[in-house]
Each structure stands twice: as C-alpha cells, then as structure tokens.
C-alpha cells in the first residue's frame, strides 16, 4: 500500500502540473471504487474551476478549488499516470481528468480499494474528520503523544499505525522509525517515556523525509505520475530483512506478527 512518502511524492509531482489550471472534463468508467464516486459533485466542483492547491492529510490528497476539494486516496494499488491524450487507456483506468491540451490524469486502480470523494467548502468529510496527528504537524509533540497514549495498553507499533492517533505511518515506516528510535515494537504505548516520544518523532520525520527525497518506497504497485518507481527501499534498515545482520550491531533481524502484519526489529538495539 502506498504510504505517506508515496502520497507526498505524488502531491509534489502533480502540483506544478495542475495548479492554477481548471479541469475541463471528467470521464468516469465506473460508478464506484471503494465508495461511490460523486460524479455530480466532481463536475460541479472541478469543471472550469482552477485548482488552487493540492494538500495532503495523512494518505489523502485534496485538490482544492473555490467550490471545495476533491479527496483522493490511492488505496492498495492506485496510481495516477500523466498522459497526453485519453489513450492509451489501461485496463484498470477508472477515471480520467482532462486539465488542458496534452494534460490528462489517468486514475488507475486494479484492486479498487482507492476512493475519489468530494469535500464541501466546510472542509468536513467522514474520511478525514477523525484522522490523528500528521507526523510533520507542529501539533504532534512528545507531550501531546504522551498524553494521547497515557492509558493505552496497545503495542507502540499498533498505536502509531492507528490512523485516529497518528495518520500516514504504515507498516514500513513504523518498523523503520521504531528501529532508529531504539523502541521495541511490542512495548505498551502507555509506557513510552517523554524522551522516547521525542526520539521517535525525530526518527519518523527523518525516515519519512529521506523517503520523500528518494521518491518513495519501492512497492510493486506504486508509480509516480511519469511512470517511474520509487526507490527508497534500498535504504531500509530492518523492514523485510529477517535474518540479515542488523546495520547497527550485526545481530540478525527478527520478525514477528502483530495484528496480521510482519514486524521487523532488532532484539539487541530495541530492548524491552
């Protein structure tokens, strides 16, 4: 699944393409993805209205116009490809947005777990109203996280992957940030100290920034608008490296399952 760096990479790639440009046509090839696609709202809010900005909230992109915002989520396998025409249209192209001559954004999603919604001028929408802190938000401090987790018995990895607590941190970056912060993934969130929260925030921002600068983590289904893949995975320290030597202490990387997902960590560098 594309994570925060992939979404931020996409935002930065799309912004110069569509900013201050009006969408002239929206073509839907199906009525719904994960949720119904609000065709009337998209047409009313996008057609002949310039995109003032593209912002990100967690893993969601918001294409902002004077009428509201188009809310886009890539889901498990979604991607956006920039084409010069309507063709070639791939098998799983579900929506095409025409912005100008030779500027067509093809939304492609084989598994259809993504979504395209419309946010009114109020800025309120069920998909984003209850999202937690963004890792780059000034509001996410060690103190706020300590208070938020004070009664939680959930493992810290599960806690930071809970989108109502922290938004945008998926499995890869949860493993990587906890490794660099020296925190065991199974430790209860409520027992994380103030200093540990400070260290984790520093580490998660560093890991995410490096990934964004490198174009995102290489995942089979993720591509930039120009078709190129991200390539940050060459710099991952523990994720998907079970049995390989830890880059800090050379002991083998361990793996365990938490809530159905693989967790990678070092028993020696991430003590209980």
N, C-alpha and C positions, 0 to 999 in steps of 0.2 A: 504494500500500500504506500503511495506517495506520502511522505511525511512533511513536516514544516519546511525544511530546506528546499524540497522539490517544489512546494507551493510558492514559496518566496522567490525561488529562481524563475518560476513561470510568471509570477507577477511582474518581476523586473524585466522579463523579456517581452511581455505583452504591452506594458505601459507605453513605451515610445511608439508602438505600432498603432494603438487606438486612442491615445489621449488627445482630447480636443477634436476627435473625429466622431461623426454621427453614424450609427448603424442604419443602413438603407434597406436592409432586407433580412428577415429571419425565416429560415426554412426548417421545418420540423419533419423528420422522417418517422417519428413515433410519438405517441401521446404521453408516455411516461418513462422515466428511468426508475430510480428507487422510489420516487414520488411522482405524481402527475406534473407535467410541465405546464406552467400557466401561460399559454400562448398569448391570450389577450393582453395580459399584463406586460409581457415582454414586448409585444408590438407597440403598445401604448407608451411604455417607458423608455424604449430604446430607439424606435424608428424616428429619425430626424431630431434626435436629442444627442448632443455631444457627451462623450464620456469624459467627465471632469477629472476622474482619478480612478485608480484601481488600488484598493486597500485589502489588507489581509486580516482575518480574525481567526486565529487558530489555523485550521487547514481549509478555511473557506476564503474565496476571493469575492470581493464586492466591486462590481463595475458601477460606479456612481454617476447618475445623471440628475438633472433637476427634478425628475419625477420619482426618484427612489434609487434602488440599486438592484442589479441582477446578482443573485447569490449563486455561486458556482462551487461545486465540490467534485473532486476527481474520483472519489470512491476507491475501489480496489485497483482498477485498471484504466481509469480515464486519462486522457491526454488531449491536448489541443495542438493541432498542426496548422501552420500558416501555408495557404495555397494561393496561387494567383487567379484561380478560377473555381467553379463549382466542382470541376473534375481535375484529377481523378478522385472519386469518392470511394473510400474504403468500405468494406462490408459492414463494419460496425460504426459508421458515421451516423449519428443520430440527429445532430443539429448543425446547421451552417449559418454563420453570421457574416453578412457582407458589409464591410465598412467603406470601401471605396474600390475603384478600379484596381484590380490585382491585389486586393486585400480581403481574403476570405478566411475566416477562422473555422476550422472543422473540429467539432467536438466528437471524439471517438471513445467509445467505452464498451468493450466486448462483454464485460460481466454485468453492466448496467447497475452497479451499486453507487454510481455517482448521482448527482442531483443538480438541477437548474431550477431555481426558485426566484421569486420577486419580493424584495423588501420595500415596503412603502416609505414615504418621507419620514415617518416617525422613527424609522430605524429599528423597529421591533419585528422579530420573527422567531418562532419557536425553535428553529435550528441553531440560533446563535444567542438567544436571550440568556441562557443559563451556563454559558461557557466560562471556564475558570480563567486564571491568570495566564496571560501570554508570557513566555519566557523572557521576552525583551521589554515587557511593560515595566515602567518605573514603579508601579504599584506592587510588583512581586519582589518583596524584600525578605530577608531572613526572619524578621519579626512577624510579617504577615503570614508567612508559611508556617512558622512555629505555632502561631495562634490557630491557624486553619487545621493543623494536624494534631492539636494538643490531646484530643480524645480518641484519635484513630488507632485501631489495632491492626489496620491493614499493612501488609508489607510495603516498604517505601517504594518499590518499583511499581506496584499496583496503584499506589496513591498518586504518583506523579504521572501515571498514564490515564488517570481518571479525568476526562475532559471537563468535568464540573469543578475540578480542583486546579489542574494545570492543562491548558489547551495546546495541542500541537506536538506534544512529545510522545512519539510512538515507540515501538519496541527497540529499534536500533539505537536511537539516541538516549533512551532510558538506560540501556545496558552500558553504553559508552560513557555517559555522564557520571553514572554511579561508580564506574571503574576509576575514572580520573579523580573523583572526589574521595575515593577510598572507603565507600559505604557499601556494606553487604546488602544485596537486593532484598533479602528476607527480613531485614530489621524492621521492627514496627515503626510506622511513620511518626507515631506519637512520642517515640523515644529519640528521635533525631534532635541533636542539640542545635543551639543557635549557630555555633561555629560550623557545624556540619551543613546546615542550611546555606550559610554564606558560601562555603566551599562548593556546594553542589550548584548553586545559582551561577557562580563564576564558571564552573566547568561546563554546565549545559549551554551557556551562552557561547563559550569558546568553541565547543564542539559544533554547535549549530552554525556559528559564523564561518568556521572553516569549511563546513559542508556547503554552505551557500556560495562561498567564494569559489568552490571547486565545481559547482554546477549540480549539486545534489548527489544522493547515494545511488549507485548503480543498481537498479531493480529491473527485472526483465521487462516490465510493462511501462516504465517511465521514460518519456522522451520530452525534450524541450520543444518549443514550437517549430524550430527549424529541423527537427528530426534527430538531433544528436542526443546521445545518452549522457546522463550524469556520470561522474567518475570518482566520487569521494570514497567509495568502498575500499580503494587501495590503501587508505589511511586509517581504516578502522582498527582498533586495538584488540577488542575481545569478541565482538559480535561475529557469530558463525565460525569461531576459531577453536572449538572444543579440541582439547588435546595438544594444541600448539603452544609453544612457550610464551609465557607472559612477557610483554615487552619491557616490564619493569624488573621482574625478579627471576624470569626464565622458568618458573614452575608451570606445569600445564594448565591451560584454561579449563575451567569446569563448566558444566551445563546442567541446568535443572529446569523443570517445567513449573510455570506459575500461570494460573488461570488459562491453561491451554496453550501457552506460548513458551518458547525456549528463552531461557535467561542465561547469559554468558557472563562469567565473572572469574576473579582470581581469589582463591581461598586465603592466600597469604597477603595480598595487597588490599583486600577488602575484608578485614577481620570482623567478627561479630560485635 
